[in-house]
């Protein structure tokens, strides 16, 4: 139980600070001694209210023109996912996506150090948007989604608001599927409820820390977490 507590505090501290990457942190810490079928539903239940809290807190920064298309892409990505996962080597696909995430993250990081910002390519944004929706819908991986939202938002408040709304849609869809497939059991739900106070502590600490960190520092941290997500995606599927 000790590592579950550690994973929860760390994961949702990052969630409160950056708005995403909680799944990456939570799974990475617990995957050495636990099955993913036990980790994912607990993290999903814990993460659902955090998306509601962050989206509500930053509700003035929500841009529905960003959220609605992405949310639809996420749902659409889940539909072919059932057939796709049965007939393809998902490890290779995840590794390719991991490499794409790293390259996008590095390019975004270089942009942050440029004195003159270059114009965003609508074609590149469109490709990232489609791939991010499919990746999140198929595998529940939000790193590429984070890369897209980071590009189309101006500050951390806008980033958190919009990505959390999309995650909320994806989480709702996945909770329904997990319930129908019997992945969320009474024991899983009970374990998640026990961890809720720890989750709230980590989330509030992250949100509190975000108030005192420079906006540019937080944005760079988000980008670094994207790159780490890509590396983790490759390493976990080697």
C-alpha positions in Angstrom: 0.0 0.0 0.0 3.0 2.3 0.6 3.8 2.6 -3.1 0.2 3.2 -4.0 0.3 6.2 -1.6 3.6 7.5 -3.1 2.4 7.0 -6.6 -0.9 8.9 -5.9 0.8 11.9 -4.3 3.4 12.2 -7.0 1.0 11.6 -9.9 -1.6 14.2 -8.8 1.0 16.7 -7.7 2.1 16.7 -11.4 -1.6 16.8 -12.4 -2.2 19.9 -10.3 1.0 21.6 -11.6 0.9 20.7 -15.3 -2.7 19.5 -16.0 -1.6 16.1 -17.3 1.0 13.3 -17.1 -0.6 11.8 -13.9 -1.2 8.5 -15.7 2.5 8.3 -16.8 3.7 8.9 -13.2 1.2 6.7 -11.5 1.7 3.8 -13.9 5.5 4.1 -13.9 5.8 3.9 -10.1 3.4 1.0 -9.8 4.1 -1.1 -12.9 7.1 -2.9 -11.4 4.9 -4.8 -8.9 1.3 -4.6 -10.1 -0.6 -5.6 -13.2 -1.8 -2.8 -15.5 -5.4 -4.2 -15.2 -5.3 -3.2 -11.5 -3.5 0.1 -12.0 -5.5 1.7 -14.8 -9.0 1.5 -13.3 -7.8 2.9 -10.0 -6.0 5.8 -11.7 -9.0 6.4 -13.9 -11.4 6.7 -10.9 -8.9 9.0 -9.1 -8.3 11.1 -12.2 -11.9 11.7 -13.0 -12.7 14.3 -10.3 -9.3 16.0 -10.8 -10.3 16.8 -14.4 -13.6 18.3 -13.1 -11.8 20.3 -10.4 -9.2 21.8 -12.8 -11.6 22.4 -15.6 -14.0 24.2 -13.3 -11.1 26.3 -11.7 -9.9 27.4 -15.1 -13.4 27.5 -16.8 -12.9 31.0 -18.0 -10.0 29.8 -20.2 -12.0 27.0 -21.9 -12.1 27.3 -25.7 -14.9 25.0 -27.0 -13.5 25.3 -30.6 -10.5 23.4 -29.3 -12.2 21.0 -26.9 -15.1 19.8 -29.0 -13.2 18.6 -32.1 -10.5 16.9 -29.9 -13.1 15.2 -27.8 -14.8 13.9 -30.9 -11.5 12.6 -32.2 -10.8 10.8 -28.9 -14.2 9.1 -29.1 -13.7 8.3 -32.8 -10.3 6.8 -32.0 -11.9 4.4 -29.6 -14.3 3.0 -32.2 -11.8 1.5 -34.6 -9.6 0.6 -31.6 -11.4 -2.6 -30.8 -10.7 -4.1 -34.2 -7.3 -2.4 -34.5 -5.9 -3.8 -31.3 -6.9 -7.3 -32.3 -5.1 -7.2 -35.6 -2.0 -5.1 -35.1 1.2 -5.2 -33.1 0.4 -2.4 -30.7 3.9 -2.3 -29.2 5.4 -1.1 -32.5 2.7 1.4 -33.0 3.2 2.8 -29.5 7.0 3.0 -30.0 6.4 5.0 -33.3 4.0 7.3 -31.4 6.6 7.7 -28.7 9.3 8.8 -31.2 6.8 11.3 -32.7 6.0 12.7 -29.2 9.8 13.1 -28.5 10.4 14.9 -31.8 7.4 17.2 -31.3 8.4 17.9 -27.7 12.0 18.8 -28.7 10.7 21.1 -31.5 8.4 22.8 -29.0 11.3 23.2 -26.5 13.4 24.9 -29.2 10.6 27.2 -29.9 10.6 28.4 -26.2 14.2 29.5 -26.5 13.6 31.5 -29.7 13.3 35.2 -29.3 11.0 35.5 -32.3 8.1 33.1 -32.4 7.4 31.5 -35.8 3.8 31.0 -37.1 2.1 27.7 -36.3 1.5 25.5 -39.4 -2.2 24.7 -39.7 -1.3 21.4 -41.5 1.1 20.3 -38.7 -1.5 21.2 -36.1 -4.2 19.3 -38.0 -2.0 16.2 -38.2 -1.1 16.4 -34.5 -4.7 16.9 -33.6 -5.8 13.7 -35.5 -3.0 11.6 -34.2 -3.5 12.8 -30.6 -7.2 11.9 -30.7 -6.5 8.5 -32.1 -3.6 7.8 -29.6 -5.7 8.9 -26.6 -8.8 7.0 -27.8 -7.0 3.8 -28.6 -4.5 3.5 -25.7 -5.5 6.1 -23.2 -2.2 7.9 -23.7 -2.5 11.7 -23.5 1.0 12.8 -24.3 0.4 13.7 -27.9 -2.9 15.3 -26.9 -0.8 17.5 -24.5 1.5 18.4 -27.3 -1.4 19.6 -29.4 -3.2 21.6 -26.7 0.1 23.2 -25.7 0.5 24.5 -29.2 -2.9 26.0 -29.5 -3.1 27.6 -26.0 -1.2 30.6 -24.7 -0.7 30.0 -21.0 -0.9 27.2 -18.3 -4.5 28.2 -17.3 -5.8 27.7 -20.9 -3.8 24.5 -21.3 -5.2 23.0 -18.1 -8.7 24.0 -18.8 -8.9 22.6 -22.3 -6.9 19.4 -21.9 -8.9 18.6 -18.7 -12.2 19.0 -20.6 -11.1 16.6 -23.3 -9.8 14.2 -20.6 -13.2 14.4 -18.9 -14.9 13.2 -22.1 -12.4 10.4 -22.6 -12.6 9.4 -18.9 -16.4 9.2 -19.0 -16.3 7.0 -22.1 -13.6 4.8 -20.6 -15.4 4.4 -17.2 -18.5 3.2 -19.1 -16.4 0.7 -21.1 -14.5 -0.5 -18.0 -17.8 -1.0 -16.2 -19.3 -3.0 -19.0 -16.2 -5.1 -19.4 -16.0 -5.8 -15.6 -12.6 -4.2 -15.2 -13.9 -1.8 -12.5 -14.8 -4.1 -9.6 -16.0 -3.4 -6.1 -12.4 -4.0 -4.7 -10.9 -1.6 -7.3 -13.5 1.1 -6.5 -12.9 0.6 -2.7 -9.1 1.0 -3.2 -9.6 4.2 -5.2 -11.9 5.6 -2.6 -9.3 5.0 0.1 -6.7 6.9 -2.0 -9.0 9.9 -2.6 -7.7 12.0 0.4 -4.1 11.4 -0.8 -5.0 12.3 -4.3 -6.6 15.6 -3.2 -3.5 16.4 -1.1 -1.2 15.9 -4.1 -3.5 17.8 -6.4 -3.8 20.8 -4.1 -0.1 20.9 -3.5 0.5 21.0 -7.3 -2.1 23.7 -7.8 -0.6 25.7 -4.9 2.9 25.4 -6.3 1.7 26.5 -9.7 0.7 29.9 -8.3 4.3 30.7 -7.3 6.2 29.3 -10.4 6.9 31.5 -13.4 4.6 30.8 -16.4 7.5 30.1 -18.7 8.9 27.6 -16.2 5.6 25.7 -16.1 5.4 25.7 -19.9 8.9 24.2 -20.2 8.0 21.7 -17.5 5.0 20.6 -19.5 7.1 20.2 -22.6 9.8 18.2 -20.7 7.0 15.9 -19.3 5.9 15.4 -22.9 9.4 14.3 -23.9 9.6 12.0 -20.9 6.2 10.5 -21.8 7.5 9.7 -25.3 10.7 8.0 -23.9 8.6 6.0 -21.4 6.2 4.9 -24.2 9.2 3.5 -26.1 10.9 1.9 -23.2 7.8 0.2 -21.9 7.2 -1.4 -25.3 10.7 -2.6 -26.1 
